[in-house]
């Protein structure tokens, strides 16, 4: 009878040990499964498919820090294109300048007010002058904040009898702000100023 009880006790200990090992193994397997599932969901969220011409093209999302240089340069380029691309039409001028002013602080507003008070825009309209700009390069220092930049561009003024090409160099700083429809890059140009704006060449039409 005593030996039988010993066998039962031994069997109970074996079953308990086996149950504990099985429970630990199940916990480890479940934890690993949850971890890998989470990683898979994260990877899937970073994968975007764009349908172009009937073909699915894969794109990948990236963090804000990885895109700062690209987005900052494009912000500066877009601002200059809006501010300096003008046609002899008051509504076009107001629309383009309006878009540009969303992307910069009061320094851009002061530059616009100075041009308007000097009669620059009225002169464009009365003389039927079209103005466009080509941004050659944007130098950016992301090692400092706000990010200082310098923009090198060429302006072209198309008149009835001539085409004038001008050199334009500006500089300023970029501060991070909330993204919006009017400011999709999430940057604001501060302390913007023109360093150079001189004629390079003039050709007859």
DADA-V308599 format. One record per residue. N is the residue number from 1. PSI is psi in degrees with one decimal (none if undefined). OMEGA is omega in whole degrees, 0 to 359 (* if undefined). Layout:
# DADA-V308599
n=[N N]
psi=[PSI PSI]
omega=[OMEGA OMEGA]
This chain:
# DADA-V308599
n=[1 2 3 4 5 6 7 8 9 10 11 12 13 14 15 16 17 18 19 20 21 22 23 24 25 26 27 28 29 30 31 32 33 34 35 36 37 38 39 40 41 42 43 44 45 46 47 48 49 50 51 52 53 54 55 56 57 58 59 60 61 62 63 64 65 66 67 68 69 70 71 72 73 74 75 76 77 78 79 80 81 82 83 84 85 86 87 88 89 90 91 92 93 94 95 96 97 98 99 100 101 102 103 104 105 106 107 108 109 110 111 112 113 114 115 116 117 118 119 120 121 122 123 124 125 126 127 128 129 130 131 132 133 134 135 136 137 138 139 140 141 142 143 144 145 146 147 148 149 150 151 152 153 154 155 156 157 158 159 160 161 162 163 164 165 166 167 168 169 170 171 172 173 174 175 176 177 178 179 180 181 182 183 184 185 186 187 188 189 190 191 192 193 194 195 196 197 198 199 200 201 202 203 204 205]
psi=[-45.0 -39.7 -36.3 -40.0 -37.3 -41.3 -40.2 -42.9 -41.6 -42.8 -38.9 -41.2 -40.1 -44.0 -40.0 -42.2 -43.4 -40.7 -41.4 -44.4 -42.0 -39.9 -43.0 -43.4 -42.3 -39.8 -44.4 -45.7 -42.5 -42.3 -44.1 -38.9 -43.2 -41.6 -47.3 -34.5 -41.7 -42.6 -40.1 -41.3 -41.8 -44.4 -37.3 -35.6 -27.6 -7.2 123.4 138.1 128.9 129.7 115.0 117.9 33.9 3.4 139.4 117.2 135.9 135.0 158.3 137.2 154.1 158.8 164.0 -43.9 -35.7 -27.3 -1.1 -51.0 -43.2 -48.1 -37.8 -46.1 -39.7 -33.6 -47.0 -43.4 -45.1 -41.9 -47.9 -36.7 -41.2 -43.1 -34.2 -2.8 104.6 144.5 161.2 59.6 120.6 -38.1 -37.6 -43.0 -47.5 -39.4 -46.3 -46.2 -38.2 -42.8 -41.5 -39.0 -22.2 -20.2 1.3 168.5 -160.0 -17.4 -36.9 -37.3 -41.1 -40.0 -41.3 -45.3 -39.3 -42.7 -40.7 -43.8 -29.5 -4.9 17.3 -46.7 -36.2 -37.6 -38.5 -44.3 -46.0 -30.9 4.0 50.5 130.9 139.4 129.6 169.7 145.1 116.7 117.9 -46.6 157.2 115.7 131.7 137.0 100.7 3.7 -10.3 153.8 133.7 151.4 115.3 144.6 159.5 130.1 129.0 124.9 169.2 130.8 147.8 120.9 115.2 112.3 176.9 -32.6 -9.0 164.5 119.6 130.0 131.5 150.2 133.2 125.3 125.4 163.9 164.2 -162.7 151.2 127.4 140.5 133.6 176.5 145.2 149.9 175.5 -34.2 -17.8 72.6 -21.9 -20.2 36.0 155.2 126.8 129.2 153.6 46.5 133.5 154.5 124.7 -33.5 137.9 84.3 154.7 136.4 -43.3 161.9 127.3 141.0 149.4 none]
omega=[180 179 180 177 178 178 180 180 179 179 179 179 178 180 180 179 179 180 179 178 180 180 179 179 179 179 180 181 180 180 178 179 179 181 180 177 179 179 180 179 178 180 180 179 179 182 181 177 180 179 181 179 179 180 178 179 183 176 182 176 181 181 181 184 181 186 185 182 182 182 180 179 180 177 179 180 181 179 182 179 178 186 188 176 188 175 181 180 185 181 177 179 181 181 181 179 179 177 182 184 174 187 184 180 184 179 177 177 179 178 178 180 179 178 181 180 179 179 184 183 176 178 177 183 184 181 181 180 173 181 174 187 173 179 180 181 176 177 187 177 181 176 178 178 357 187 177 179 171 185 177 184 175 176 175 179 182 178 181 186 184 174 182 176 183 175 180 175 178 176 180 180 179 176 180 177 179 176 176 177 180 182 186 181 180 176 175 179 180 175 183 178 178 179 182 175 187 180 175 182 177 180 176 178 *]
